Amino acid sequence: MSQTNWPELEQRLFLSTFKRFPVTLVRGQGTQVWDDQGKEYLDLVGGWAVNSLGHCPPVVVEALERQARKLIHTSNQFYTVPQIELAQLLVENSSLHKVFLCNSGAEANEGAVKLARRYGKLHLNGAYEIVCANGSFHGRTLAMTAATGQHKFQEAYAPLPGGFVHAEFNDVEAIKEAATAQTCAVMLEPIQGEGGVNIPSPDYLEKVQYWCRQNGILLILDEIQTGIGRTGTLFAYQQHNVEPDIMTLAKGLASGVPIGAFLAKEQACVFSPGDHGSTFGGNPLACAAAYATVKYIIDQNIPEKVRQLGQHFMARLEGLQRQFEFISEVRGRGLLIALEFHSEIAQEIAMACLEKGLLVNRVKPNTLRFMPPLTITEREVDQAIGILEDALAEKARR
């Protein structure tokens, strides 16, 4: 039993940037985590869609142990084997041709925007603007705060960097209207995760891509949350008959080890030596973890299992919707799922679940989001639904 008051210590030491749940997690295995008091929880947050293979997956732990004994870090002045092996795996299993490795999703999106602006400088008469979507989320650096289409993330930091305009999500005509002669790219999430798991029409991305190609404009897909099997295919774009010019990855790429990446089609690979870089990007340790994660997901056909489990999860949630009139909508794809309420009770339900040993994410005041490890079992889904049902029933009785 812990004698240290960790939350109190954190409040003295950390900048107040996270609104944490009153739990200190100390151990995890698979879909379970334990706090410093020994209480067990079923984790449907998954590190915000990061813990692809669950907590401490043996294949990743073993890869880290092997690599840590050989080489932890060297600069990008030199070649390293894990970096090249990871790049090859990503290229051979996508429609893109070259990779840049970094440390986070925000960095991946920053790099993608730099690459698009360089392309605009060389091929589009200096065009530099990126059209993004309302409701989007692309990261918390200053530039990615400007790219994000949510005012609540922006108002405290004005004036923001220029070069980003916004259009309604799931509206091709709005993108056309927002574009100008200065537009070099359109940047979209296939599903808006932080926006509340907003899913576009089936032909939306295809129509956007067609218009981009007509006008020589790049299409950037932010797959930081949707990529690496999360939605039932290795990458979400594979469900939409599109091939992005640039794609960004992070979150689930290394099952918990920090890493990001952006990939580009050959024609968009306009960087020259010195145009971009990262001291820690492509770190051998992170690359070994990412290679082990992605290879396992491919070899074990995890995306197909995600698709099936996602259907089961959605069906069980739809059953709760029929049972509780204050649930307004269930939406999602694969294991990226949202439960929306008619009123702003998401935090109340999330805290009730916490008390009962279930971790969920309040993504909006009226919306819960579920992003469990891709290795969650049907039994664990049913266990989670049972806990959630109890929390909802308590709310209904009040």
Secondary structure, DSSP 8 states (H G I E B T S, - for coil): ---S-HHHHHHHHS-S-----S--EEEEEBTEEEETT--EEEESSHHHHT-TT-BS-HHHHHHHHHHHHH-S---TTS--HHHHHHHHHHHHTSS--EEEEESSHHHHHHHHHHHHHHHHHHHSTT--EEEEETT----SSHHHHHHS--GGGTGGG-S--SSEEEE-TT-HHHHHHH--TTEEEEEE-SSBTTTTSB---TTHHHHHHHHHHHTT-EEEEE-TTTTTTTTSSSSGGGGTT---SEEEE-GGGGTTS--EEEEE-GGG----TTSS--SSTT-HHHHHHHHHHHHHHHHTTHHHHHHHHHHHHHHHHHHHHHH-TTEEEEEEETTEEEEEESSS-HHHHHHHHHHTTEE-EEEETTEEEE---TT--HHHHHHHHHHHHHHHHHHHH-
